[in-house]
């Protein structure tokens, strides 16, 4: 199964980066490829569901995911429960680094679901998802550097 693993060191507080990662509803405001996100359900105990619509190399990809949030570990695991991919899951993980910066990591594993075309499509999809993940993390980095109250 193809995987994308992207990690970015950010100069910000670990709490600021964690709060920014968790605020998926605001992603469309500052991430160009994220068209729409909505929190559908949040039990207040670390489990929620959200819907996503993103632009991936000119195509719109949509899914609903269930998220498991561990505030102590600053980790949010997600898995698609409905959507365009056959399989989509991964995690966000935020942790402090020894040099004072913060590691924001996004890991995704996926399966498109067209076995006969997997050899051809998987490398293209991996590159597109990698580029999109990088853009998302760079958006989080920009967002954490903005003054309070900025859009």
C-alpha positions in Angstrom: 0.0 0.0 0.0 1.5 3.4 -0.9 2.5 5.7 1.9 3.4 9.3 2.3 5.3 10.5 5.3 6.1 14.2 5.6 7.6 16.0 8.6 8.3 19.7 9.0 10.2 21.5 11.7 8.3 24.7 12.7 9.5 27.6 14.8 6.5 28.0 17.1 5.2 26.6 20.4 4.2 23.0 20.5 0.7 24.1 21.8 0.2 26.6 19.0 1.1 24.0 16.3 -1.1 21.3 18.0 -4.1 23.7 18.2 -3.6 24.6 14.5 -3.4 21.0 13.4 -6.6 20.2 15.3 -8.5 23.2 13.8 -9.3 21.4 10.5 -12.4 23.5 10.0 -10.2 26.5 9.3 -7.9 24.8 6.8 -9.7 26.1 3.7 -9.0 29.7 4.8 -5.2 29.2 4.4 -4.6 26.0 2.5 -5.1 26.5 -1.3 -5.8 22.8 -2.1 -8.3 22.3 0.8 -11.7 23.3 -0.7 -13.9 22.4 2.3 -13.8 20.8 5.7 -16.5 20.3 8.2 -16.6 18.8 11.7 -19.6 16.5 11.5 -19.5 15.0 15.0 -17.3 15.6 18.1 -18.0 13.6 21.3 -15.7 15.8 23.3 -13.8 12.7 24.5 -11.3 12.5 21.6 -13.4 11.1 18.8 -14.8 13.1 16.0 -15.8 12.8 12.3 -15.0 15.3 9.6 -15.7 15.7 5.9 -13.1 16.8 3.4 -13.0 18.1 -0.1 -9.5 18.7 -1.6 -8.1 19.5 -4.9 -5.5 16.9 -5.9 -3.7 17.7 -9.2 -6.8 19.1 -10.8 -9.3 16.5 -9.5 -11.6 16.9 -6.5 -11.1 14.2 -3.9 -13.8 13.8 -1.2 -14.1 11.7 1.9 -15.4 11.4 5.5 -13.0 10.4 8.2 -13.2 9.3 11.8 -10.5 10.9 14.0 -9.1 9.7 17.3 -7.4 12.5 19.2 -4.8 11.9 21.9 -4.0 15.3 23.5 -1.4 13.9 25.8 0.6 12.5 22.9 -0.4 15.3 20.5 -1.4 12.8 17.9 -4.6 12.5 15.8 -5.2 9.3 13.9 -7.7 9.3 11.1 -9.3 6.8 8.8 -11.7 7.2 5.9 -15.1 5.8 6.7 -16.6 6.9 3.3 -15.2 8.4 0.2 -13.3 8.3 -3.1 -10.4 6.1 -2.1 -10.6 2.4 -1.3 -8.5 3.0 1.7 -7.2 6.1 3.4 -5.7 6.4 6.9 -2.9 8.0 8.7 -2.0 10.4 11.5 -0.8 13.8 12.5 1.8 14.0 15.2 3.2 17.1 16.9 6.2 17.0 19.2 8.9 19.4 20.5 12.4 19.1 19.1 15.6 19.6 21.1 16.5 22.8 19.2 13.3 24.5 20.3 11.3 24.0 17.1 8.3 21.7 16.7 8.0 18.7 14.5 4.6 18.5 12.7 4.3 15.1 10.9 1.6 13.9 8.6 1.6 10.2 7.6 -0.9 8.8 5.1 -1.4 5.3 3.7 -3.8 4.8 0.8 -5.1 2.5 -1.8 -6.9 3.9 -4.9 -8.8 0.7 -5.5 -8.1 0.0 -9.1 -5.8 -3.1 -8.9 -5.1 -3.4 -12.7 -3.9 0.2 -12.8 -2.1 0.3 -9.4 1.4 0.0 -10.9 0.7 3.1 -13.0 -1.5 5.2 -10.7 0.1 4.6 -7.3 3.4 6.5 -8.1 1.4 9.4 -9.5 -1.0 9.4 -6.5 1.9 9.1 -4.1 3.6 12.2 -5.6 0.3 14.2 -5.6 -0.5 13.3 -2.0 3.1 14.1 -1.0 2.9 17.5 -2.6 -0.5 18.2 -1.1 0.8 17.1 2.4 3.7 19.4 2.0 1.4 22.3 1.1 -0.8 21.5 4.2 2.2 21.5 6.5 3.6 24.7 5.0 0.1 26.2 5.5 0.2 25.2 9.2 3.7 26.7 9.5 2.5 30.0 8.0 -0.6 30.0 10.2 1.4 29.6 13.4 3.5 32.6 12.5 0.5 35.0 11.9 -0.4 37.5 14.6 -3.4 36.6 16.8 -6.7 37.4 15.0 -5.2 37.4 11.5 -7.3 35.3 8.9 
